Amino acid sequence: MSEERKSSLRTIEVTLGGRRYSVKTSLDEKTTERVIEMLKEAFSHTPHRISREERLLLTSLHLAYNMASLEKRLQKALKEAEGQTRISDE
């Protein structure tokens, strides 16, 4: 990690499933808040009857699935936009 990146890191506290985690981040305050909000929202939809570790895993899988779905949609939109650009260029 570069020295510049190290110096921009700050430590934040995230509480999830009754446990507090210290995390280093270089994200700005607004982005950090949004990411934590999304994380907590996804975590809140996991079953309470399973262990915290399983809930964290399900949360990770859910967020990864969302990212993969968005990636697919963005790729499709990009291909469509590129096709429209070619048609209008002709």
N, CA, C and O atoms as a GROMACS GRO file, in nm:
protein
  360
    1MET      N    1   0.085  -0.117   0.000
    1MET     CA    2   0.000   0.000   0.000
    1MET      C    3   0.089   0.124   0.000
    1MET      O    4   0.188   0.128   0.073
    2SER      N    5   0.056   0.223  -0.080
    2SER     CA    6   0.137   0.343  -0.089
    2SER      C    7   0.124   0.426   0.039
    2SER      O    8   0.027   0.414   0.113
    3GLU      N    9   0.226   0.509   0.064
    3GLU     CA   10   0.224   0.595   0.182
    3GLU      C   11   0.108   0.694   0.176
    3GLU      O   12   0.046   0.724   0.278
    4GLU      N   13   0.078   0.744   0.056
    4GLU     CA   14  -0.033   0.838   0.041
    4GLU      C   15  -0.164   0.772   0.080
    4GLU      O   16  -0.247   0.832   0.149
    5ARG      N   17  -0.183   0.649   0.036
    5ARG     CA   18  -0.308   0.577   0.068
    5ARG      C   19  -0.314   0.547   0.217
    5ARG      O   20  -0.421   0.558   0.278
    6LYS      N   21  -0.201   0.509   0.276
    6LYS     CA   22  -0.200   0.482   0.420
    6LYS      C   23  -0.241   0.605   0.499
    6LYS      O   24  -0.316   0.595   0.596
    7SER      N   25  -0.192   0.721   0.457
    7SER     CA   26  -0.220   0.843   0.532
    7SER      C   27  -0.365   0.887   0.519
    7SER      O   28  -0.415   0.961   0.603
    8SER      N   29  -0.435   0.841   0.415
    8SER     CA   30  -0.575   0.879   0.397
    8SER      C   31  -0.670   0.782   0.467
    8SER      O   32  -0.791   0.803   0.466
    9LEU      N   33  -0.617   0.678   0.528
    9LEU     CA   34  -0.701   0.581   0.598
    9LEU      C   35  -0.747   0.638   0.732
    9LEU      O   36  -0.674   0.709   0.801
   10ARG      N   37  -0.870   0.605   0.766
   10ARG     CA   38  -0.922   0.638   0.898
   10ARG      C   39  -0.992   0.515   0.951
   10ARG      O   40  -1.038   0.431   0.874
   11THR      N   41  -1.001   0.505   1.081
   11THR     CA   42  -1.066   0.390   1.143
   11THR      C   43  -1.209   0.428   1.180
   11THR      O   44  -1.234   0.532   1.240
   12ILE      N   45  -1.301   0.340   1.142
   12ILE     CA   46  -1.441   0.360   1.177
   12ILE      C   47  -1.488   0.239   1.257
   12ILE      O   48  -1.428   0.132   1.251
   13GLU      N   49  -1.594   0.256   1.329
   13GLU     CA   50  -1.655   0.148   1.406
   13GLU      C   51  -1.787   0.111   1.339
   13GLU      O   52  -1.871   0.197   1.311
   14VAL      N   53  -1.805  -0.018   1.313
   14VAL     CA   54  -1.928  -0.068   1.254
   14VAL      C   55  -1.985  -0.173   1.348
   14VAL      O   56  -1.915  -0.268   1.384
   15THR      N   57  -2.110  -0.157   1.387
   15THR     CA   58  -2.176  -0.255   1.472
   15THR      C   59  -2.274  -0.333   1.385
   15THR      O   60  -2.361  -0.276   1.319
   16LEU      N   61  -2.258  -0.465   1.388
   16LEU     CA   62  -2.341  -0.553   1.307
   16LEU      C   63  -2.368  -0.680   1.385
   16LEU      O   64  -2.274  -0.747   1.430
   17GLY      N   65  -2.492  -0.714   1.401
   17GLY     CA   66  -2.527  -0.835   1.474
   17GLY      C   67  -2.482  -0.833   1.619
   17GLY      O   68  -2.447  -0.936   1.675
   18GLY      N   69  -2.484  -0.713   1.679
   18GLY     CA   70  -2.446  -0.701   1.819
   18GLY      C   71  -2.297  -0.701   1.844
   18GLY      O   72  -2.254  -0.702   1.959
   19ARG      N   73  -2.218  -0.700   1.740
   19ARG     CA   74  -2.073  -0.701   1.756
   19ARG      C   75  -2.014  -0.578   1.688
   19ARG      O   76  -2.057  -0.538   1.580
   20ARG      N   77  -1.915  -0.519   1.753
   20ARG     CA   78  -1.851  -0.399   1.699
   20ARG      C   79  -1.723  -0.438   1.626
   20ARG      O   80  -1.641  -0.515   1.677
   21TYR      N   81  -1.708  -0.383   1.506
   21TYR     CA   82  -1.589  -0.409   1.423
   21TYR      C   83  -1.518  -0.277   1.396
   21TYR      O   84  -1.582  -0.178   1.361
   22SER      N   85  -1.388  -0.277   1.410
   22SER     CA   86  -1.306  -0.162   1.372
   22SER      C   87  -1.256  -0.186   1.230
   22SER      O   88  -1.196  -0.290   1.202
   23VAL      N   89  -1.280  -0.090   1.143
   23VAL     CA   90  -1.246  -0.106   1.002
   23VAL      C   91  -1.170   0.018   0.956
   23VAL      O   92  -1.209   0.130   0.988
   24LYS      N   93  -1.064  -0.003   0.881
   24LYS     CA   94  -0.991   0.109   0.821
   24LYS      C   95  -1.047   0.132   0.682
   24LYS      O   96  -1.070   0.038   0.606
   25THR      N   97  -1.069   0.260   0.649
   25THR     CA   98  -1.124   0.294   0.519
   25THR      C   99  -1.065   0.425   0.467
   25THR      O  100  -1.024   0.511   0.545
   26SER      N  101  -1.062   0.436   0.336
   26SER     CA  102  -1.022   0.562   0.274
   26SER      C  103  -1.142   0.629   0.208
   26SER      O  104  -1.128   0.733   0.142
   27LEU      N  105  -1.261   0.570   0.226
   27LEU     CA  106  -1.382   0.628   0.168
   27LEU      C  107  -1.418   0.757   0.239
   27LEU      O  108  -1.390   0.775   0.358
   28ASP      N  109  -1.480   0.848   0.164
   28ASP     CA  110  -1.527   0.971   0.227
   28ASP      C  111  -1.646   0.940   0.318
   28ASP      O  112  -1.703   0.831   0.313
   29GLU      N  113  -1.682   1.037   0.400
   29GLU     CA  114  -1.786   1.018   0.501
   29GLU      C  115  -1.920   0.977   0.441
   29GLU      O  116  -1.984   0.883   0.489
   30LYS      N  117  -1.962   1.045   0.336
   30LYS     CA  118  -2.092   1.018   0.274
   30LYS      C  119  -2.096   0.878   0.215
   30LYS      O  120  -2.195   0.806   0.232
   31THR      N  121  -1.990   0.838   0.145
   31THR     CA  122  -1.984   0.705   0.086
   31THR      C  123  -1.981   0.599   0.194
   31THR      O  124  -2.049   0.497   0.183
   32THR      N  125  -1.904   0.623   0.298
   32THR     CA  126  -1.895   0.529   0.410
   32THR      C  127  -2.033   0.508   0.472
   32THR      O  128  -2.073   0.394   0.497
   33GLU      N  129  -2.104   0.615   0.496
   33GLU     CA  130  -2.238   0.605   0.554
   33GLU      C  131  -2.331   0.524   0.465
   33GLU      O  132  -2.408   0.442   0.514
   34ARG      N  133  -2.325   0.548   0.335
   34ARG     CA  134  -2.412   0.475   0.241
   34ARG      C  135  -2.378   0.326   0.238
   34ARG      O  136  -2.468   0.242   0.238
   35VAL      N  137  -2.249   0.294   0.237
   35VAL     CA  138  -2.206   0.154   0.235
   35VAL      C  139  -2.252   0.082   0.362
   35VAL      O  140  -2.303  -0.030   0.355
   36ILE      N  141  -2.234   0.146   0.476
   36ILE     CA  142  -2.276   0.084   0.602
   36ILE      C  143  -2.428   0.069   0.606
   36ILE      O  144  -2.479  -0.031   0.655
   37GLU      N  145  -2.499   0.168   0.555
   37GLU     CA  146  -2.645   0.159   0.549
   37GLU      C  147  -2.688   0.039   0.464
   37GLU      O  148  -2.778  -0.036   0.504
   38MET      N  149  -2.626   0.020   0.350
   38MET     CA  150  -2.658  -0.093   0.263
   38MET      C  151  -2.624  -0.225   0.331
   38MET      O  152  -2.701  -0.322   0.322
   39LEU      N  153  -2.510  -0.230   0.399
   39LEU     CA  154  -2.468  -0.350   0.471
   39LEU      C  155  -2.568  -0.386   0.579
   39LEU      O  156  -2.610  -0.501   0.590
   40LYS      N  157  -2.607  -0.288   0.659
   40LYS     CA  158  -2.702  -0.313   0.768
   40LYS      C  159  -2.838  -0.354   0.715
   40LYS      O  160  -2.904  -0.440   0.773
   41GLU      N  161  -2.880  -0.293   0.605
   41GLU     CA  162  -3.008  -0.329   0.543
   41GLU      C  163  -3.006  -0.475   0.499
   41GLU      O  164  -3.100  -0.550   0.526
   42ALA      N  165  -2.900  -0.515   0.430
   42ALA     CA  166  -2.890  -0.654   0.383
   42ALA      C  167  -2.883  -0.750   0.502
   42ALA      O  168  -2.946  -0.856   0.501
   43PHE      N  169  -2.806  -0.714   0.604
   43PHE     CA  170  -2.792  -0.799   0.723
   43PHE      C  171  -2.926  -0.816   0.795
   43PHE      O  172  -2.956  -0.924   0.847
   44SER      N  173  -3.007  -0.710   0.796
   44SER     CA  174  -3.135  -0.715   0.868
   44SER      C  175  -3.234  -0.812   0.804
   44SER      O  176  -3.329  -0.855   0.869
   45HIS      N  177  -3.211  -0.848   0.678
   45HIS     CA  178  -3.301  -0.941   0.610
   45HIS      C  179  -3.260  -1.087   0.624
   45HIS      O  180  -3.325  -1.176   0.569
   46THR      N  181  -3.154  -1.113   0.698
   46THR     CA  182  -3.112  -1.252   0.720
   46THR      C  183  -3.186  -1.308   0.841
   46THR      O  184  -3.222  -1.234   0.932
   47PRO      N  185  -3.207  -1.439   0.842
   47PRO     CA  186  -3.280  -1.500   0.955
   47PRO      C  187  -3.205  -1.486   1.087
   47PRO      O  188  -3.085  -1.513   1.094
   48HIS      N  189  -3.275  -1.444   1.191
   48HIS     CA  190  -3.213  -1.426   1.323
   48HIS      C  191  -3.182  -1.559   1.392
   48HIS      O  192  -3.104  -1.563   1.487
   49ARG      N  193  -3.242  -1.666   1.345
   49ARG     CA  194  -3.226  -1.796   1.413
   49ARG      C  195  -3.091  -1.862   1.382
   49ARG      O  196  -3.052  -1.958   1.448
   50ILE      N  197  -3.020  -1.812   1.281
   50ILE     CA  198  -2.889  -1.872   1.247
   50ILE      C  199  -2.778  -1.791   1.313
   50ILE      O  200  -2.802  -1.681   1.362
   51SER      N  201  -2.659  -1.846   1.313
   51SER     CA  202  -2.547  -1.781   1.382
   51SER      C  203  -2.509  -1.650   1.312
   51SER      O  204  -2.538  -1.629   1.194
   52ARG      N  205  -2.443  -1.564   1.387
   52ARG     CA  206  -2.396  -1.436   1.332
   52ARG      C  207  -2.304  -1.461   1.212
   52ARG      O  208  -2.312  -1.390   1.112
   53GLU      N  209  -2.217  -1.561   1.223
   53GLU     CA  210  -2.126  -1.592   1.113
   53GLU      C  211  -2.202  -1.630   0.987
   53GLU      O  212  -2.167  -1.586   0.877
   54GLU      N  213  -2.307  -1.711   1.002
   54GLU     CA  214  -2.389  -1.749   0.885
   54GLU      C  215  -2.465  -1.629   0.830
   54GLU      O  216  -2.480  -1.615   0.708
   55ARG      N  217  -2.511  -1.541   0.919
   55ARG     CA  218  -2.579  -1.420   0.873
   55ARG      C  219  -2.484  -1.330   0.796
   55ARG      O  220  -2.522  -1.270   0.695
   56LEU      N  221  -2.360  -1.320   0.843
   56LEU     CA  222  -2.260  -1.239   0.772
   56LEU      C  223  -2.229  -1.299   0.635
   56LEU      O  224  -2.214  -1.227   0.537
   57LEU      N  225  -2.221  -1.431   0.629
   57LEU     CA  226  -2.196  -1.498   0.500
   57LEU      C  227  -2.313  -1.475   0.405
   57LEU      O  228  -2.291  -1.442   0.288
   58LEU      N  229  -2.436  -1.492   0.452
   58LEU     CA  230  -2.553  -1.468   0.368
   58LEU      C  231  -2.558  -1.323   0.321
   58LEU      O  232  -2.593  -1.296   0.206
   59THR      N  233  -2.521  -1.231   0.408
   59THR     CA  234  -2.517  -1.089   0.371
   59THR      C  235  -2.415  -1.067   0.261
   59THR      O  236  -2.442  -0.997   0.164
   60SER      N  237  -2.297  -1.126   0.275
   60SER     CA  238  -2.192  -1.113   0.172
   60SER      C  239  -2.239  -1.171   0.039
   60SER      O  240  -2.219  -1.110  -0.066
   61LEU      N  241  -2.302  -1.287   0.044
   61LEU     CA  242  -2.352  -1.349  -0.079
   61LEU      C  243  -2.461  -1.264  -0.144
   61LEU      O  244  -2.464  -1.249  -0.266
   62HIS      N  245  -2.549  -1.209  -0.063
   62HIS     CA  246  -2.656  -1.124  -0.115
   62HIS      C  247  -2.598  -1.001  -0.184
   62HIS      O  248  -2.640  -0.966  -0.294
   63LEU      N  249  -2.503  -0.935  -0.118
   63LEU     CA  250  -2.442  -0.815  -0.176
   63LEU      C  251  -2.363  -0.849  -0.303
   63LEU      O  252  -2.365  -0.772  -0.399
   64ALA      N  253  -2.293  -0.962  -0.303
   64ALA     CA  254  -2.218  -1.004  -0.422
   64ALA      C  255  -2.315  -1.034  -0.537
   64ALA      O  256  -2.288  -1.000  -0.652
   65TYR      N  257  -2.427  -1.098  -0.506
   65TYR     CA  258  -2.529  -1.125  -0.608
   65TYR      C  259  -2.582  -0.995  -0.667
   65TYR      O  260  -2.598  -0.982  -0.789
   66ASN      N  261  -2.609  -0.897  -0.579
   66ASN     CA  262  -2.656  -0.767  -0.627
   66ASN      C  263  -2.554  -0.702  -0.720
   66ASN      O  264  -2.591  -0.645  -0.823
   67MET      N  265  -2.428  -0.710  -0.684
   67MET     CA  266  -2.323  -0.653  -0.768
   67MET      C  267  -2.316  -0.724  -0.903
   67MET      O  268  -2.303  -0.658  -1.007
   68ALA      N  269  -2.325  -0.855  -0.904
   68ALA     CA  270  -2.321  -0.931  -1.028
   68ALA      C  271  -2.442  -0.897  -1.116
   68ALA      O  272  -2.428  -0.884  -1.238
   69SER      N  273  -2.558  -0.882  -1.055
   69SER     CA  274  -2.678  -0.845  -1.130
   69SER      C  275  -2.665  -0.706  -1.191
   69SER      O  276  -2.701  -0.684  -1.306
   70LEU      N  277  -2.613  -0.612  -1.112
   70LEU     CA  278  -2.593  -0.476  -1.163
   70LEU      C  279  -2.490  -0.473  -1.276
   70LEU      O  280  -2.505  -0.401  -1.374
   71GLU      N  281  -2.384  -0.552  -1.260
   71GLU     CA  282  -2.281  -0.560  -1.364
   71GLU      C  283  -2.342  -0.609  -1.495
   71GLU      O  284  -2.314  -0.555  -1.602
   72LYS      N  285  -2.424  -0.711  -1.486
   72LYS     CA  286  -2.490  -0.767  -1.605
   72LYS      C  287  -2.580  -0.663  -1.671
   72LYS      O  288  -2.579  -0.646  -1.793
   73ARG      N  289  -2.658  -0.593  -1.590
   73ARG     CA  290  -2.747  -0.489  -1.643
   73ARG      C  291  -2.669  -0.374  -1.707
   73ARG      O  292  -2.708  -0.323  -1.811
   74LEU      N  293  -2.560  -0.334  -1.644
   74LEU     CA  294  -2.477  -0.227  -1.699
   74LEU      C  295  -2.412  -0.268  -1.831
   74LEU      O  296  -2.405  -0.189  -1.925
   75GLN      N  297  -2.365  -0.392  -1.837
   75GLN     CA  298  -2.305  -0.441  -1.962
   75GLN      C  299  -2.409  -0.443  -2.074
   75GLN      O  300  -2.378  -0.407  -2.187
   76LYS      N  301  -2.530  -0.485  -2.043
   76LYS     CA  302  -2.638  -0.488  -2.142
   76LYS      C  303  -2.670  -0.345  -2.188
   76LYS      O  304  -2.685  -0.321  -2.308
   77ALA      N  305  -2.680  -0.253  -2.095
   77ALA     CA  306  -2.711  -0.114  -2.129
   77ALA      C  307  -2.599  -0.053  -2.213
   77ALA      O  308  -2.625   0.023  -2.306
   78LEU      N  309  -2.474  -0.086  -2.180
   78LEU     CA  310  -2.361  -0.035  -2.256
   78LEU      C  311  -2.364  -0.087  -2.400
   78LEU      O  312  -2.341  -0.012  -2.494
   79LYS      N  313  -2.392  -0.216  -2.415
   79LYS     CA  314  -2.400  -0.274  -2.550
   79LYS      C  315  -2.512  -0.208  -2.629
   79LYS      O  316  -2.495  -0.178  -2.748
   80GLU      N  317  -2.626  -0.186  -2.565
   80GLU     CA  318  -2.738  -0.120  -2.632
   80GLU      C  319  -2.702   0.023  -2.671
   80GLU      O  320  -2.734   0.067  -2.781
   81ALA      N  321  -2.636   0.094  -2.581
   81ALA     CA  322  -2.595   0.232  -2.609
   81ALA      C  323  -2.493   0.236  -2.723
   81ALA      O  324  -2.498   0.324  -2.808
   82GLU      N  325  -2.399   0.141  -2.723
   82GLU     CA  326  -2.300   0.135  -2.831
   82GLU      C  327  -2.368   0.106  -2.964
   82GLU      O  328  -2.329   0.161  -3.067
   83GLY      N  329  -2.468   0.021  -2.964
   83GLY     CA  330  -2.544  -0.010  -3.085
   83GLY      C  331  -2.618   0.112  -3.137
   83GLY      O  332  -2.623   0.135  -3.257
   84GLN      N  333  -2.675   0.189  -3.047
   84GLN     CA  334  -2.747   0.310  -3.088
   84GLN      C  335  -2.652   0.415  -3.141
   84GLN      O  336  -2.687   0.489  -3.233
   85THR      N  337  -2.533   0.422  -3.084
   85THR     CA  338  -2.432   0.517  -3.131
   85THR      C  339  -2.390   0.482  -3.272
   85THR      O  340  -2.376   0.571  -3.356
   86ARG      N  341  -2.369   0.354  -3.298
   86ARG     CA  342  -2.329   0.310  -3.433
   86ARG      C  343  -2.437   0.344  -3.535
   86ARG      O  344  -2.407   0.388  -3.646
   87ILE      N  345  -2.564   0.322  -3.497
   87ILE     CA  346  -2.674   0.348  -3.589
   87ILE      C  347  -2.681   0.498  -3.620
   87ILE      O  348  -2.699   0.537  -3.736
   88SER      N  349  -2.665   0.583  -3.518
   88SER     CA  350  -2.673   0.728  -3.541
   88SER      C  351  -2.551   0.781  -3.613
   88SER      O  352  -2.559   0.886  -3.675
   89ASP      N  353  -2.437   0.711  -3.607
   89ASP     CA  354  -2.316   0.753  -3.677
   89ASP      C  355  -2.325   0.726  -3.826
   89ASP      O  356  -2.255   0.789  -3.906
   90GLU      N  357  -2.410   0.631  -3.865
   90GLU     CA  358  -2.416   0.591  -4.006
   90GLU      C  359  -2.492   0.688  -4.091
   90GLU      O  360  -2.506   0.668  -4.212
   0.00000   0.00000   0.00000
